[in-house]
Amino acid sequence: MNSELDNVVFKAETLIEALPYIQKFNNKIVVVKYGGSAMLDPFLKMNVIKDVALLKLVGMHPVIVHGGGKEISKWVGLMGKEPQFVEGLRVTDEETMEVAEMVLSKVNKSLVTMIEELGVNACGISGKDGGMLKCSKKTVNGQDIGFVGNVNEVNTDVIDTLIENGYVPVIAPIGMDDDGNSYNINADDAACAIAAALGAEKLAFLTDIEGVRRDPEDPDSLISQLTLTEAEGLITDGIVGGGMIPKIRNCIEAAKNGVSRVHIIDGRSPHCLLLEFFTNKGIGTAIINDQ
């Protein structure tokens, strides 16, 4: 009986610990960039969706921006084409663009269905809807990589309308240029641009790493919080490298453009969003403006 009571008390204490965070972020917009293993494992996928639903039900305004890279690669491979990447960006010809738009639409609606099944209203859209993501062609060191978009402008009218009417917006990172051409946008880039345009309180990147480490080989060197200056210093000093560099640069860019806190979270941890947002310790790395 005591162990059962202890368990109940522990749950109550957890709720009490979350209370000040729930109060602080009530009515605030939080953008979740959803990708990595958390999109592929059904157990992790459901936990992320449950977290998002809970954020909505306690008074926050979650916005999901999702990827779908592995699924796109699978379908491109089924067409007999070899997926190609330049500095982490998919080379996207016209045929691949059609596949990307099809796959991202499928992923988008599956996420909407999962949220709706939890009793929370959600609406799936792409960056083309309402002229949300205005793009131009993105090049890498002068190299043309096809229909890969650079976000020039974000029109938040559709997102604002959905939030005002109680919906969770679920956004596929497809944009359009002034001539009506569709572009595949890196989901991290899209999430940063959208979070900045909305003046989001938080932007969370769900990744396959636990956060930023001072020593990549030492799990105990995880950094819980970084200022912009410290984050830039990690890049300059060569402490972080490889795929972490563009991730941190995106975080820095978002924080400079008005997002209060940017989080890098391990999406492989069950209920990672709740642990990072609503507990004193958190589980990832938060990057904040120096002020």
N, C-alpha and C positions, 0 to 999 in steps of 0.2 A: 504493500500500500504506500509506504514511504517513497519508494522509487517512482511510483506512478505520480504521486504528488510533486516530487522533485521535478519530474518532467513537465508537469503543468506549470510550475513556478518558473522553470527555465524559459518556457514559451512566452510567459507573461513578461519576463524581464527582457526578452528579445524585442517584444512589441514596444515596451517602454523605451528601450534604446533607440528604436526607430522613430519615436514620436517627434523629437525636435527636427529631424530631417524631413519628415512628412510635413510639418508645419512650415519649415523654411522653403520647401520647394512646391508648396501648394500653388496651383494656378500658373506654374512655370513650364516653359517648353523644354523638353529634353529630346535630343536627336540621337537615335541609335543606328549606327552603321552596322548592319547585320551581314556577317560573312564567315568564311572559314569553316572549321569542323562543326561548329554549332548549327550550320545549315544542312549538314549531311547526316548527322547522327539523329535519329528520330527522338531519342530520349532527351538529348540536349536541346533539340529544336523545340520540343514541347515546353521545356523549362524556360527557355528564353521568351516564348510567347506568353507563358503564365506570368513571368516577371513584368512584361509590357502591359498585360491586362491589369495587374495589380497596381502598377504605376498610375494607370488611367483611373482606376477605381478609388485611389486615395487622393485624387485631385490634381495630379500632374497631367501634362499634355504631351504624351510620347509621340514622336514621329519616326517611322522606320524608313531608312534608306538601305536597300539590300543589293547584294551582288548576285552572282550566279555563274562565276567563271568556270568552275569545274564542270557544271552541267552544259555550258556552252561548248567547252572543249570536247565533251563526249559526243554531242550532236554534230559538231564539225568533223570529228573523226569518223562518225557513221556515214558522212557524205563522201568519205574517201580523201579528205583533206587533212594535212598535218597542221595543227595549231602552231602559229609562230608568234614570238614575243620579242619586243625590243625594249630593254630596260624595264621589264615588268609589264609593259603595255601590249595588249593583243593587237597584232596586225589585222586590220579589219577591212577586207574588200567588200564589194557590194553583196556578194552571196553570204559571207560571214555576218554582215550587218543584219540581213534578213533572219538568219538563224538566231542571232543574239536577241533581236527584238521578240521573236517567237518564244524563246526559252525564258527570257526575263518576264514576259507576260504570264507564262505558266507558273513560274515561281511566285510571282506577285499574287496571283489569285489563290494559290495554295496557302500563303501566309494569311491572307484576308479570311479565308475559310476557317483556319485554326483560331483566329482571334474571335470571330463571330461565334464559334462553337462554345467559347467561354463566356458568352453573354455580353460582349463588348462590341460596339459598332465600329467597323473598320471600312475603309474605302481604298481600293487599289488604283493607283494612277501612275503615269510615267511623266518624265520631265517634259514631254511634248504637250501634255494637257494644259490648256490655258496659257501656252507660251511660257511655261514655268522655267525651263532651262534653255536659255539662248546660247548657242555654241558657235565656235569657229573651229576650223581644222587644227588639231594639235600635231606638232612635229617633234621629233626627238633628234636633237643636234642637227637640225636641217633635213632630217630624213622623213619622207612622207610615209606614214604608216596606215593610210587609208581613212576610213570613217571613224576616227577617234576624236572625241570632242574636248575642247577646252571651254569651260564655263565662263562666259563673258558677263552674263546678267541673270539674275533670279527674280522672277515675278511670283510673289508669295500669295497672290489673290486666292487661288484654289485651295492652298493649304490653310490659309486663314479661315476661309469659309467652312472647311471641314472641321477644323478645331472648334470654331464657334458653335457648330451644330452637334458637337459631342462625338465626332468620329476620330479614330486613329488613322492618320494618313499613312499609307504604305506605298513607297515611291520606288519605281524602277529607274535606274540611271540612264535613260535615253533622252537625248536632247535634239534640238533642231536649229538649223541656221536660218538666215533671212530668206534663203531660196527654197526652203522646205525640205532640205536634205536631212536625213536622220543620222545621229552620231551616237556611238557607244561611248559612254563616259566612265572613267574609272570611278568605282563606287565611293572610294575614300574622298576623291576630289568633289564629287557631287554632294556628299554628306557635309563636307566642310563649307561649301558654298551655301547650301541650304540653311545650315545652322547659323552661319553669320548673318544671312539675310533675315532670318526669323528673330535674331537677337536671343538665341537659345541660352538658357541657364547652364545646360550641360550638353556635351557631345561625347558619346561613348563609342569607341571602336572595339568591336568584338573580334579578337584575333586568336591565333594559335600559339601565343606566347603569354606568359604570366604578367608581363609588364617590362619596364626598362631596368636593366641591370648595370651596375658599375663594372662588373666583371661578367661577361657573357657565360663563363663556365661555372660561376658560383651562384647557386639559387638563393643563398643568403644575402646577396648583394642587391636584391630588389629595391628600387627607389620608390617610396610611396608617393612622394610629391616633388615636383620640380617647378621652379619659376621659368619664365621664358628665357631669361639670361642663362640659367643653368642648363636648360635644354639645348640652347644654341651652342653652349660650351662643350657639351658631350659630342656634338657633331664635329666642331672645330678641332677638338683634341683627339679625335679618332677613337673615342671610347665606344661609340656605337657605329655600326657599319652595315653594309648589305641592305637587306630589305627594310631594316628598321629606320634608315635615314629618311626615305620619303614619308614614312608613317609619322615620324617626329616633326618633319617639316610641315606636314598637313596640320598637326596639332598646334604648332607654333602659329601658322597662318590663321587658324580658326580663333585662337586666343587673342591675336593681334586685332582681329576684326570683330571683337566684342563678345565672343563666347566666354562665359565666366570661368568654366572649368572644362578641360578636355581630358577624358579618361582613356587609357589603353588597358583593356581588360581581357583576361583569358576566357574566351567563350566556351572552353572545354570544362570549366568549373560549373557545376549545377547552381542555378540561381545567382549567376555572377553579377547581374545588374542590381539585385536587391542587396547583396553583400557589399558591393562598392558604394551604393547610394545611401544605404540605411544603417550601416554599422560604423562604429568609431574607427576601427582599424582599416576597413576596406581590403581589397585583394589585389588591386592593380596599381598603376601609376597615374596620378593626376597631374596635369600640367596647367598652371595658373599664371595669369598676368602678374608681373612684378608688383603692380600697385594693389 
